[in-house]
Amino acid sequence: MVADLERYGKRHAVITGVVEGGDPGVQAEIEDWCRAAQTRRRFRDTNIAQIGRPYPGMMDLYIDESNLYRRMHLYTKQFDWEKMWIIADHITDEDAIRSKAQEILETFDIEGGGTVEKVWDMAKYVVAFEQWCQEEKLGLIASHYDGFAQGQACVLDSMLIPAFSMLIKQGVACAVEGDMKVAMAMSILKTISGTGQLAEMYSIDFNDDIAIIGHSGSGDADISEKKPTMKIVEVFHGKTGGGYLTQFYPYTGPVTYLAITQDGDGRFKFIAAEGVNEEGRILSFGDTNMRTRFSCGAREFVNRWSECGPTHHFAAATGRHIDTIIKVAKIFNVPVEIVTR
């Protein structure tokens, strides 16, 4: 069978065991392949939205949308911010808004106390974004606003982080800084593991041999060990404008990181690593942080990870998922580099 598949240029995987008769190893392997295959189906059945443009100067984030469709079967829909600023104008169903406001309060602890009235406008935008995702068949979103928001635009800009966090909770991967590649990594991890958090290298605690990993902005409530927090700040991560900032508290224990990058010819590559999140001091400026210990040590991890040529963003998931990521890579017909397990 494999000889024939090879001749026809078809990918394949071999599982040896008993299909019927209670072979747990075979059953687990089949279920893992099914999970991996769901990522391909998600890319084929949904679209990715690009709102605005990637963060100017971050060339590692730039992407060719035609090449993305050719190689990953993911179609890009482009949206201007002028269209997004009025996205909630038609939302008038007060029962739907109130229900969504209650869901926001159940998801976040809001600094200074939260009420339905306080998050009413935010809930209105979440309802609007949910309808938009359904109408446009969106499973992934990458956005970046690089301007001086005023008036109605400023209202939306302040709501984006919690609004997109609510979408991530539902399985729509929402990436900041216009990074479509990390949106794909987040979507893959969310599909195979149930969690998908955007992250990047922050720092290294050389005394404890720990890598400090995290990111500001929208996050996945399912990766948070305790209820995420929300507070109002005057500036986000050094960028123009302020609003609602969310912080998530990832579980301690095993963690998997996945980056998606490209070579000079546009071919995609997966980069994956497993580590263990530990308790300890984190940077205290309101961003989601993890203290991750790697089997090879923090210094060697940074060396190996960087030598693979990743974008500076990657996705994080609770648990160990490299075995499934290898299957996903085979399904998409892209190489995968394993940094450490």
VENNOR-V567858 format. One record per pair of residues at least 12 apart in sequence whose ideal C-beta (glycine too) atoms are under 6 Angstrom apart, sorted by sequence separation. I is the first residue (numbers start at 0). J is the second residue. D is the distance in Angstrom with one decimal. If there is no record, write none. Layout:
i=I j=J d=D
i=I j=J d=D
This chain:
i=144 j=156 d=5.9
i=201 j=213 d=5.7
i=232 j=244 d=4.7
i=258 j=270 d=4.3
i=172 j=185 d=3.9
i=276 j=289 d=5.0
i=277 j=290 d=5.1
i=14 j=28 d=5.0
i=172 j=186 d=3.9
i=198 j=212 d=5.1
i=229 j=243 d=5.5
i=230 j=244 d=5.6
i=257 j=271 d=5.2
i=100 j=115 d=4.5
i=103 j=118 d=4.9
i=198 j=213 d=5.7
i=199 j=214 d=5.4
i=276 j=291 d=5.5
i=277 j=292 d=5.6
i=181 j=197 d=5.9
i=198 j=214 d=5.2
i=229 j=245 d=5.1
i=256 j=272 d=4.9
i=197 j=214 d=5.0
i=274 j=291 d=4.3
i=275 j=292 d=5.0
i=100 j=118 d=5.0
i=227 j=245 d=5.7
i=228 j=246 d=5.0
i=255 j=273 d=5.2
i=274 j=292 d=5.9
i=100 j=119 d=5.8
i=103 j=122 d=5.8
i=170 j=189 d=5.9
i=274 j=293 d=4.5
i=321 j=340 d=6.0
i=227 j=247 d=4.7
i=254 j=274 d=5.5
i=215 j=236 d=4.1
i=100 j=122 d=3.8
i=196 j=218 d=5.6
i=253 j=275 d=5.8
i=254 j=276 d=4.9
i=99 j=122 d=4.0
i=172 j=195 d=6.0
i=174 j=197 d=5.8
i=196 j=219 d=4.7
i=225 j=248 d=5.0
i=195 j=219 d=5.6
i=223 j=247 d=4.2
i=224 j=248 d=5.2
i=194 j=219 d=5.5
i=223 j=248 d=5.0
i=251 j=276 d=4.9
i=47 j=73 d=5.5
i=49 j=75 d=5.7
i=96 j=122 d=5.0
i=99 j=125 d=5.1
i=196 j=222 d=4.7
i=224 j=250 d=4.6
i=96 j=123 d=5.2
i=99 j=126 d=5.2
i=194 j=221 d=4.9
i=218 j=245 d=5.9
i=222 j=249 d=5.0
i=249 j=276 d=5.9
i=251 j=278 d=5.7
i=46 j=74 d=4.8
i=47 j=75 d=5.4
i=48 j=76 d=5.2
i=49 j=77 d=5.4
i=50 j=78 d=4.7
i=193 j=221 d=5.9
i=194 j=222 d=4.3
i=42 j=71 d=5.9
i=43 j=72 d=5.0
i=51 j=80 d=5.7
i=218 j=247 d=4.1
i=307 j=336 d=4.8
i=42 j=72 d=5.3
i=46 j=76 d=5.0
i=48 j=78 d=5.8
i=96 j=126 d=6.0
i=42 j=73 d=4.5
i=95 j=126 d=5.4
i=50 j=83 d=6.0
i=90 j=123 d=5.0
i=139 j=172 d=4.6
i=140 j=173 d=4.6
i=141 j=174 d=4.6
i=143 j=176 d=5.1
i=124 j=158 d=4.7
i=128 j=162 d=5.6
i=143 j=177 d=3.7
i=304 j=338 d=5.1
i=303 j=338 d=4.8
i=87 j=123 d=4.9
i=90 j=126 d=5.3
i=141 j=177 d=5.2
i=87 j=124 d=4.9
i=90 j=127 d=5.0
i=121 j=158 d=5.1
i=125 j=162 d=5.0
i=141 j=178 d=5.6
i=270 j=307 d=4.6
i=124 j=162 d=5.0
i=141 j=179 d=4.4
i=132 j=171 d=5.7
i=246 j=285 d=5.5
i=270 j=309 d=4.9
i=300 j=339 d=6.0
i=87 j=127 d=3.9
i=121 j=161 d=5.8
i=125 j=165 d=4.9
i=247 j=287 d=4.4
i=249 j=289 d=5.0
i=86 j=127 d=4.6
i=141 j=182 d=4.7
i=175 j=216 d=4.4
i=244 j=285 d=5.2
i=246 j=287 d=5.6
i=139 j=182 d=4.4
i=173 j=217 d=5.1
i=295 j=339 d=4.7
i=294 j=339 d=5.4
i=273 j=319 d=5.1
i=293 j=339 d=5.1
i=139 j=186 d=5.2
i=260 j=308 d=5.6
i=273 j=321 d=5.6
i=260 j=309 d=4.9
i=167 j=217 d=6.0
i=260 j=310 d=5.4
i=271 j=321 d=5.2
i=258 j=309 d=3.8
i=167 j=219 d=4.8
i=168 j=220 d=4.9
i=164 j=217 d=4.5
i=271 j=324 d=4.9
i=163 j=217 d=3.8
i=164 j=218 d=5.6
i=258 j=313 d=3.8
i=160 j=216 d=5.3
i=160 j=217 d=5.2
i=256 j=313 d=5.2
i=257 j=314 d=5.0
i=76 j=135 d=5.9
i=256 j=315 d=5.6
i=269 j=328 d=4.8
i=254 j=315 d=5.9
i=255 j=316 d=4.9
i=80 j=144 d=5.9
i=255 j=319 d=5.9
i=269 j=333 d=6.0
i=253 j=318 d=5.4
i=255 j=320 d=4.4
i=253 j=319 d=4.8
i=267 j=333 d=4.7
i=268 j=334 d=5.2
i=269 j=335 d=4.0
i=270 j=336 d=5.1
i=271 j=337 d=5.7
i=272 j=338 d=4.0
i=84 j=151 d=5.2
i=250 j=317 d=5.0
i=272 j=339 d=5.1
i=273 j=340 d=4.8
i=84 j=152 d=4.9
i=161 j=229 d=6.0
i=188 j=257 d=5.7
i=218 j=287 d=5.3
i=84 j=155 d=5.3
i=215 j=286 d=4.4
i=184 j=257 d=4.6
i=213 j=286 d=5.4
i=213 j=287 d=4.6
i=184 j=259 d=4.8
i=213 j=288 d=3.9
i=183 j=259 d=5.3
i=213 j=289 d=5.7
i=212 j=289 d=4.8
i=180 j=259 d=4.5
i=212 j=291 d=5.4
i=164 j=245 d=5.4
i=209 j=290 d=4.8
i=210 j=291 d=5.0
i=161 j=243 d=4.9
i=160 j=243 d=5.7
i=209 j=292 d=5.7
i=156 j=240 d=5.1
i=161 j=245 d=5.7
i=157 j=242 d=2.7
i=160 j=245 d=5.4
i=210 j=297 d=4.6
i=208 j=296 d=5.5
i=209 j=297 d=5.9
i=48 j=137 d=5.0
i=54 j=143 d=5.3
i=208 j=297 d=5.0
i=46 j=136 d=5.4
i=45 j=136 d=5.4
i=46 j=137 d=5.5
i=51 j=142 d=5.8
i=47 j=139 d=4.0
i=48 j=140 d=4.6
i=49 j=141 d=5.4
i=50 j=142 d=3.8
i=51 j=143 d=4.9
i=148 j=240 d=5.5
i=45 j=138 d=3.0
i=51 j=144 d=5.5
i=203 j=297 d=5.0
i=222 j=317 d=5.6
i=41 j=138 d=5.5
i=199 j=311 d=5.3
i=199 j=312 d=5.3
i=106 j=220 d=5.4
i=198 j=313 d=5.8
i=62 j=179 d=5.1
i=198 j=315 d=4.6
i=60 j=178 d=4.6
i=108 j=226 d=5.0
i=195 j=314 d=5.4
i=196 j=315 d=4.4
i=107 j=227 d=5.3
i=108 j=228 d=4.9
i=109 j=229 d=4.9
i=110 j=230 d=3.7
i=195 j=316 d=6.0
i=54 j=176 d=4.1
i=107 j=229 d=4.3
i=194 j=316 d=4.6
i=54 j=177 d=5.9
i=194 j=317 d=4.8
i=53 j=177 d=3.5
i=192 j=316 d=4.3
i=52 j=177 d=5.6
i=188 j=314 d=4.9
i=192 j=318 d=5.7
i=188 j=316 d=4.0
i=192 j=320 d=5.2
i=185 j=314 d=4.3
i=191 j=320 d=5.9
i=180 j=310 d=5.6
i=184 j=314 d=3.8
i=181 j=312 d=3.9
i=47 j=179 d=5.9
i=191 j=323 d=4.9
i=178 j=312 d=5.0
i=187 j=327 d=5.8
i=38 j=187 d=4.9
i=41 j=190 d=5.7
i=38 j=190 d=4.9
i=37 j=190 d=5.2
i=34 j=191 d=4.8
i=70 j=267 d=5.8
i=66 j=265 d=4.4
i=59 j=310 d=4.3
i=59 j=311 d=6.0
i=35 j=323 d=5.5
i=34 j=323 d=5.9
i=38 j=327 d=5.1
i=35 j=326 d=3.7
i=39 j=330 d=5.1
i=31 j=323 d=5.4
i=35 j=327 d=4.5
i=32 j=326 d=5.7
i=35 j=330 d=5.7
i=10 j=329 d=6.0
